[in-house]
């Protein structure tokens, strides 16, 4: 996706901390997953505290010192499905074909609020799935990711954003949504999106004329929104 709307995926290097030594548990849990880089820093603090007090300190006590900062983010390691078939289905449904489904449903929505619902759910599903695929520790949750996605695109009205994408996909003068000819008209049938104003040389666009629908959903949303801004709105 575009440089301004990327998501960093970090290797899943974590430590499983036993929180039973704390009365209420770390962040209210009996065990909690702490990313490796954060663990090493907290371990330095723990060792310094132990040297000062002359006694061992449970690791959960250190975590609870920073509970207001750490607890909202810890313990959110997404787990891969246990079965290979489930893992394959997750990759297919929530990553590779997520854009085809979400955009197909978006095209049929009757109002801006429902349009945004499909966009938001699609982005959140993609965010969780890409971390499960990479077996990686997210640094924020899916809701925060969506908020950051909007902020980096300078979008202040999420409903207007979703409705603009919906109307763009239904505008025959702006795009051509290409579907498989041997299937019924269904969201998964979308193969590619052709940008008509680029094809007819009405607008120069960095991403070219044809956008495959198998792109990641965030990427497609960024591309379509940039096309809407640079080639549709400016030419009206």
Buried (B, 14 or more C-beta within 10 A) or exposed (E): BBEEBBBEBBEBEBBEBBBEEBEEBBBEBEEBBBBBEBBEEBBEEBEEBEEEEEEEBBBBBBBBBEBEEBBEBBBBBBEBEEEEEEBEEBBEBBBEBBBBBBBBBBBEBEEBEBBBBBBBBBBBBBBBBBBBBBEBBBBBBBEBBBEBBBEBBEBEEBBEBBBBBBBBBEEEEBBBBBBEEEEEEEBBBBBBBEBBBBEEEBBEBEBEBBBBBBBBBBBBBBBBBBBBEBBBEEEE
